[in-house]
Amino acid sequence: METQSEYIKLSDLKKENDSNYDGSREKELKDNKKKVYQIQPTKGSNEVNIMIVGNLIEQSDVFVNKFDLNKFIECVIVSCLYNKEKIQDDYESNEYNILKILVNQKINEKRIKIGTMVINFMAEEKNVEILEMLKNEKDVLKLKGKFSLDYYYKTSKLKLKEYDTFIGKIDIMSEMMYYLNIEKMSKIFEETIHYT
């Protein structure tokens, strides 16, 4: 079960970068912090910046919002963060997550994940500069590629749409909302929902 408490708020990321925000945790933060990266696209461009956005003790994504799609399904929007290990894993597939909508079935107070809608970035080619960036903790790396909107459920991946350039945060959220409500998606929800 994934809930809001399993994600950080952007303000928490900033706090963890501020060694003075909690004196009792200062040593733990200093000893255990790891660089956190984010894939940041630019509207109207086929480029992204992979950049260091802070430090965290544990890998987490940033909570953006949550909403009820209907009385049975709750959606949680998260912005994706990367530690070195996660970037290395995605380097192998050459596909990087930017934004996710986690689709959860509501059963009383419980939430059961039944799928994930993801905006992905696929680099034109594997770029060894990514591994060099991680080694040297370089602040920013630009990559060219394309974007896709995909839905993952069970062991399947449904490619909903591809984009040559990033259409912008507001437009991409509108597209995600549109695809969450198409008939094909309703059938997938019915197929993946748990009946009690």
C-alpha positions, 0 to 999 in steps of 0.5 A, spaced: 500 500 500 502 506 497 500 512 501 502 520 501 506 518 508 511 514 503 513 520 499 516 526 501 514 533 500 518 538 496 519 542 502 522 536 506 527 535 500 529 542 502 529 541 509 534 535 508 539 539 505 539 544 510 543 541 516 541 546 521 533 544 520 534 539 526 540 538 530 538 532 533 538 529 526 544 533 523 549 527 524 545 522 521 543 526 515 551 528 514 553 521 514 547 518 510 545 523 505 545 521 498 545 525 492 538 526 489 537 527 481 531 529 477 529 528 470 527 535 468 524 536 461 523 543 458 516 545 454 517 544 447 524 541 447 526 534 446 531 535 451 531 534 459 536 536 464 538 530 469 540 534 475 542 534 482 536 537 486 538 535 493 540 530 498 536 524 502 537 519 506 532 514 503 530 514 496 523 517 495 519 520 490 515 527 491 508 527 493 504 532 488 497 531 489 491 525 490 484 525 487 479 520 487 478 518 480 471 514 482 468 511 488 473 505 487 479 508 485 484 513 488 490 516 484 496 519 487 501 524 483 508 523 484 514 527 481 520 522 480 527 522 484 533 518 482 538 516 487 545 513 483 542 506 483 536 508 480 539 512 475 544 506 473 538 501 473 534 506 468 540 507 464 540 499 462 533 500 459 534 507 457 527 509 460 527 514 465 520 516 469 519 523 470 512 523 473 507 518 475 500 517 477 499 511 482 492 508 481 490 505 487 483 501 489 480 503 495 477 498 500 475 501 506 481 504 509 486 500 505 489 502 498 491 497 493 496 499 487 493 496 481 497 500 476 501 506 474 501 511 469 508 514 467 511 520 463 517 517 461 523 519 457 527 515 452 534 518 451 536 517 443 542 513 445 545 510 451 550 516 454 556 514 458 556 521 460 550 519 465 555 514 469 560 519 469 556 524 472 554 519 477 561 518 479 563 525 479 557 528 482 556 533 476 550 538 477 547 537 470 547 533 464 543 534 458 540 529 454 536 528 447 530 523 446 523 523 446 517 522 451 512 517 452 505 516 456 505 509 459 500 505 463 503 499 467 499 494 470 500 486 472 506 484 468 503 489 462 505 495 459 500 499 455 503 505 451 498 510 450 502 516 446 509 518 444 511 525 444 517 528 440 517 534 444 515 535 452 508 538 451 509 542 458 506 540 465 499 542 465 498 539 458 501 533 460 497 532 466 491 534 462 493 528 457 494 523 463 487 525 466 484 524 459 487 517 458 485 515 465 478 516 463 478 512 456 474 506 455 480 502 454 482 504 461 476 502 464 476 495 462 483 494 465 481 497 471 476 492 471 481 486 470 486 489 475 481 490 481 481 486 487 474 483 489 473 482 496 
